[in-house]
Amino acid sequence: MKLDIDTIKKHLDSPDERDIRLVDTVASTNAVLRDLARTGAPEGTVVIADAQTAGHGRFAKPWFSPPGVNIYASVLYRPAIAPREVGGFSFVASLAVSDAILAEGLRSTIKWPNDVLVGGKKVAGTLVEFAVQDGLVEYVILGLGVNMNVSRKALRGALGTSGLAADSLRQIAGHDLDRNVLAGRILNALDRWVKTYRTGGLDPVLSAWRDQDILTGRRVEVRNEGPSWLGRVLGLDREG
């Protein structure tokens, strides 16, 4: 089913509070929303694309973004917080995607820092960007990519061997999913978790995130641009 703003809004708890911009093909939804944020777009503005030509995750790793099958979205917030508190929005983004997937009948887990897995395979990722002015956060952008109806064959063809660690909700569920419904569910879940963060602080958000964390207690290898490290995950601190 094609993405449609009116159909998405039918699934929103508060449709009048969302300015949804639906675009065809863009470099990335985060880039589009970043430009809108710099020119004064209000909190709650959403950009959803049918396809991306330069979608990416952390460290500019490309996110396979073919047309007509998945969700690629970015949501704008303007919290009056210090930069060190932005990590809470990373937890919020992963939890919102997980809640939306659960509403489709599939249970997910979260792999630090930004991967959402179903059946041990990556089906979604989040990316948090923010800007600072006079020592306070000016805006936060939550970028979300969800593999919904893309085929495993397409994932393998685009990602090569790394595609073996990825999957789509359709392939796991055994049927196509409605992108408009899932988009609405993600936005509703974001509203709930952002409200929880703002009213209750980080503790309830972090507690929920830890319930879905799959890395604590496991041995891992941490890779960066420099040396790699082997160790055991003790858990996550309050800054992510």
C-alpha positions, 0 to 999 in steps of 0.5 A: 500500500502507498504511503498516504498522510490522511491514512497515517493520521487515521491511526494517530492518537493526536493527528492535529499535533503532527505536521507530516511531510510525505516525500517521494525520494530524498537523500535522507529524511534526517537531512530534509528535516534538518533543513526544516528545523534550521528554518523554524519548523515546530516540534512534532514535524515529521518527514517520511520518504518512500525511498532514500538515496543516501540513508545512513546510520551511525558512522555514515554506514549506508541504510538500504532504502528501496522504494515502496516497501519500508519506512524511512522517517524523521521526527523533530523535537525541541527539548530544553535540555543539556546536550548530555541528556540527549541520550535519553532520546536514543532510548525513546526511539528504540522503544517506540519502534519496538512497541510498534513492532509488538503491535504487529504481533512480533516481539523484538529486542534491542542491541546497543546502541540503535538496532532493533532485532526480531528473531536475532536479525536486524529489522530496524535502526534509529539515529539521533542528531541534535544541534546546540545553541548557547549551551542548550539543545536547539533541536533533536531529530530522531531518524528511524528506518524499518525493514517492512516488506523488503525481501530477504533476497533484496537485502542480501543483494544490496548488503552482501554478507552483512545482509545475513544479519538483517531481515524484514517484518514481512519475511518474519510475519509471513505476510505484507504489512501496512506501512501507514499503520506502522508509521502511525503506531511508531508516532504514537509510541514516540509520543508516549515515550517522550512524554514519559521521559519529560514527566518522569525523567530517564529512569522509567525509560532506561528501565524499559530499555534494559528489559529489551537489551540483549547485550548485558552480560555477553562478551563482545568486541567493540570496533571503532576507527582505531583499535578494537577491544574485547570485553563483557558488557556490564550495562548501560549508563544514563548517557547511553 
